[in-house]
């Protein structure tokens, strides 16, 4: 991943290791920061994703498997 600050869905999938389905679930429940400027395509700010990942690990450091993530 280069020094891009705006990431596409595919880039976020690669960057954090979650599936597209998991990312869609997290965006639909507004758990992960994202943008839909045209109402269709998802975009993410890399610095916000980094901050989200850090907060997630601080709250639940035992989570290493994205499938074990709970939205509740």
C-alpha positions as CSV (number, residue, x, y, z in Angstrom):
1,X,0.0,0.0,0.0
2,X,1.5,3.3,-1.0
3,X,1.0,6.6,0.8
4,X,-2.5,7.1,-0.5
5,X,-4.9,8.7,2.0
6,X,-8.2,7.8,0.2
7,X,-8.8,4.0,-0.1
8,X,-11.3,2.0,-2.2
9,X,-13.2,-0.9,-0.8
10,X,-10.7,-3.4,-2.4
11,X,-7.8,-1.5,-0.9
12,X,-9.4,-1.5,2.6
13,X,-10.1,-5.3,2.3
14,X,-6.4,-5.8,1.5
15,X,-5.2,-3.3,4.1
16,X,-7.1,-4.7,7.1
17,X,-7.7,-8.3,6.1
18,X,-11.4,-8.4,6.3
19,X,-13.7,-9.7,3.5
20,X,-15.8,-7.4,1.4
21,X,-18.9,-8.9,3.1
22,X,-17.5,-8.0,6.5
23,X,-16.7,-4.4,5.4
24,X,-20.2,-4.0,4.0
25,X,-21.6,-5.2,7.3
26,X,-19.4,-2.7,9.2
27,X,-20.4,0.2,6.9
28,X,-24.1,-0.6,7.0
29,X,-24.0,-0.6,10.8
30,X,-21.8,2.5,10.8
31,X,-19.1,0.8,12.8
32,X,-16.3,1.7,10.5
33,X,-15.7,5.2,9.1
34,X,-16.5,5.5,5.4
35,X,-17.8,7.8,2.7
36,X,-20.2,7.3,-0.2
37,X,-20.0,10.6,-2.1
38,X,-22.0,9.4,-5.1
39,X,-24.3,7.2,-3.0
40,X,-22.8,4.1,-4.5
41,X,-19.1,3.5,-4.3
42,X,-17.4,3.3,-0.9
43,X,-14.3,5.3,0.1
44,X,-12.3,5.3,3.3
45,X,-9.7,7.7,4.7
46,X,-6.6,5.7,5.6
47,X,-5.9,7.7,8.8
48,X,-9.4,7.1,10.0
49,X,-9.1,3.4,9.3
50,X,-5.8,3.3,11.2
51,X,-7.5,5.1,14.2
52,X,-10.5,2.7,14.0
53,X,-8.1,-0.3,14.0
54,X,-6.2,1.0,17.0
55,X,-9.3,1.7,19.0
56,X,-10.7,-1.7,18.2
57,X,-7.5,-3.4,19.4
58,X,-7.4,-1.3,22.6
59,X,-10.9,-2.3,23.4
60,X,-10.5,-6.0,22.5
61,X,-6.8,-6.8,22.2
62,X,-7.6,-10.6,22.0
63,X,-9.3,-10.1,18.7
64,X,-7.1,-11.2,15.8
65,X,-9.8,-12.9,13.7
66,X,-12.2,-10.4,12.0
67,X,-14.9,-13.0,12.1
68,X,-15.0,-12.8,15.9
69,X,-15.9,-9.1,15.8
70,X,-19.3,-8.3,17.2
71,X,-21.3,-5.2,16.2
72,X,-23.4,-5.2,19.4
